[in-house]
C-alpha cells in the first residue's frame, strides 16, 4: 500500500512546477495503469463500441500519428513521452521513423528503457531527460513533434511553442492533444480545480500562443469523445476498478478519483472544458 502525505500532494497540485509535476506523476500514474491495464497515460479517444480504455488510447495515438503525417517522416520528437508507450506504438506502425522520447521525469524514462530492452522494441527509439521548454537539440533538426496529452503541464507554454518552432525543419509539423477550459470556466470546475493537476489553459490562450509561431491547419474538438465516455466506463466498471486500485492506494484516493470523474463528465457536457487536437506547420 502506497502512503501519501496529503499536505505535500496539495502543495504539488497548487504550485505545479516541474518537480511537482514529476512527483505527482510518480505518485499517481499507477492509478491509470491499474484502471486501464496498460502503460498509456492518456484519456483516450472513445467510440461507442469500445470495451476498454486501451482501445480508446490506441485510437487517440493512431489519430495523432495520422494528423502528424508520420507516414512521410524520418524523425519524430515525442515531448512529454510518459512511459513511451505511444512511441512504441508509432514505431511499430512506422518502423523507419527515428523517435526521440523527451521527458523531464527520469523515473518514467528508466521504466520506458526497461520495457524497450525487455521487448526488444525497434532500436530507432531513444530517450532523453530534459525539460519541455528548452530542448537540448540543434535548430532545424526534426521533421515532426508530438505532445500527446502533456502540453497542459508545460509552462511557460510559449517557450514550448518557441522551442518547437526552432527545432522543426521548414514545413515541419507540430501536433498536440490537450485538455482545455472554455471562457470563464475556472470558477465552475468544482473539485477539478483541485484535482486537475495541470495548468488550466483556455482554448483561446492555446490558439493565440500557437499562432504566434505556427500556421494551424487543423483544430479538432473531441471532448465529448474523451471525458464523458471515460467516466461512463469507470462508473460501469467501478467495482472491479476500485478493487484493483485499493491494492495499491488508500480508499480516499479512489473516492477522489471517482468524484473528479463525475465532475469532469458534467463540465464537459456543459462545454466548460474540451479536448483539442491541433496540427500546425512551421512556415518561413
Buried (B, 14 or more C-beta within 10 A) or exposed (E): EEEEEEEEBEEBBEEBEBEBBBBBBEBBBBBBBBBBEBBBBBBBBBEEEBEBBBBBBBBBBBBBBEBBBBEEBEBBBBBBBBBBBBBBBBBEBBEEBBBBBBBBBEEBBEBBBEBBEEEEBBEBBEBBBBBBBEBEBEEEBBBBBBBBBBBBBBBEBBBBBBBBBBBBBEEBBBBBBBBBBBEEBBEBBBBBEEBBBBBBBBBEBBBEBBEEBBEBEEBEBBBBBBBBBBBEBBEEBBEEBBEBBBEEBEEEBBEBBBBBBBBBBBBBBEEBBBBBBBBBBBEE
